[in-house]
């Protein structure tokens, strides 16, 4: 038997403080933080789709443009994300290469596919695997906080590996685009309303 919905219990969840506000007291504002209450996040599907598409567009230059420029006495070199992975792998640092590949390729691609799947299934009002799709969304929320690993690594290398006239490491445009991809996918995940997964056969207000 399906558990009751919040509106059936005369409750509405506040998007700001996550408080289940009683509708009998104030149907328009949260009784705890006074934020405006909504039955569902406004334009959740359109916002999520737009942010996901924007992130996908920025993901192309994030992989094609160099992320780091290395300068030494002997030579200068620039590397892309995948180029850095290959160099680390060939140098024998396969564990670091695996972490970098997972953070820069595995996680973003997984988020694109998962968000696309959630959007399509909600648009089609599918009633299949609703629990699994809800868990998938919670997983997206969890891994989103680790998506900035590449940006943090590049920032630390830039701050620590500076040799003055002898050489150094400088960030390049690719790391900026990758940072935008991370921020946009996190915003897309937060814009999606997982309660839409359970709205099959119900009319929104």
C-alpha positions, 0 to 999 in steps of 0.5 A: 500500500502506498503511503499518503502524500503530504497534501493528503495529510494537509502538509506542504514541504518548504523548499528552503528549510525542509519543514513540513508546514501545516496548511491549516495555519498558513497555506501560502508561507512556511510557518517556520521561515516564512518562505513562499510555499509551492506544491512542487518546485516551480518549473522544475522540469524546464529548469533542470533540462536547461541547466543540464543542456548548458552543462553538456555544452560547456563539457565539450570545451572542458575536455578539448581545451587545456586545463594546466600549463607546465613551465620548466627550464627545459620545456613548456607543455599544456595538457587537457583532462584526458591528456593528464590522465594518460600522462599519469597512467604512463608514469605509473600513477594509475591510482591517481589517473583512475581517480582523475578519470572518475572525477572528470569523465565518469561522474559528469557523464553519469550525471548527464545520463541520470538527469536525462533519464529522470527528466524523460521518465517524469515527462512520460509520467512513467510509474515504473521503478519509482523507488529506484529512481528516487534513490538515483536522485539521492545518489546524484545529490551525494556525488555532486559534492565530489565533482569539484575534485579536478578543480581543487587539484588544479588549484592546489597544484597551482598554489604549491608548485611554483618555482619562480624563474625555474618553472611553475604550473598555471591553470588554463581555460579548460579548468574554468569550463569544467568548473562551470560544468560542475556548478551547472550539474549541481544546480540542475540536480537541486532544481529537479523535484524528486516528488514528480516521480511519484505524481503519476496519475495525480494533478498538480496545483 
